[in-house]
Amino acid sequence: YQIKAVHGIGYLFTPAADAKLLELADQHEAQVVRAQAIRTYTFRQGNGARDIARAAARPEEQWFVDRFENRDLDSGKTFDERLEEFTTKHPDLVQPAQP
């Protein structure tokens, strides 16, 4: 239910709601809630907000900011192109190929 609450905060579209999402991105005890707070903030605010979200994210969770939405049809890039960009930027998150 906490993730649904994060999504609900995102629908408020107020400066206070934005501030709460950034607070949750850094301070919530559950990683999944922190990740969704970043996702909700960046999805609602657009790519221009990624630097703000990156400043709020924990150092070890910076990669949350670079995740992309599969349903983003406005980027002009295919899913494979966006995935390649993400994995190039975060090679430590890629599982090694199995023999």
Phi, psi and omega in degrees: 000337181293325178292320176299323178295320177299315178299319178298320177299321179298329180282352180288331177054048177232158175301324179294321178294318177299316179297322179293320177299318179292324176296315179296325180299334182255323195252347182291146184287334183263127181299321181297325178289319177300316180297317180289329176296318177294314180300314181296316180297310183289325179295318182285322185272336182092179185298334179296341182269358184298323179294322178293316179295322179297322178293330181276334184287152175293150183306319182282355181243020179301331182294339176302325183292330184272355177297154182234159179272131179295332183270011179285100182267355185265357185284339183079006181238152177283166176302315181299321178295318179292322177295318178299317177300315181296313183289332175291321180287330183229065184296336179292346179269354183272129178285139178295150180294141179275139180290000000 
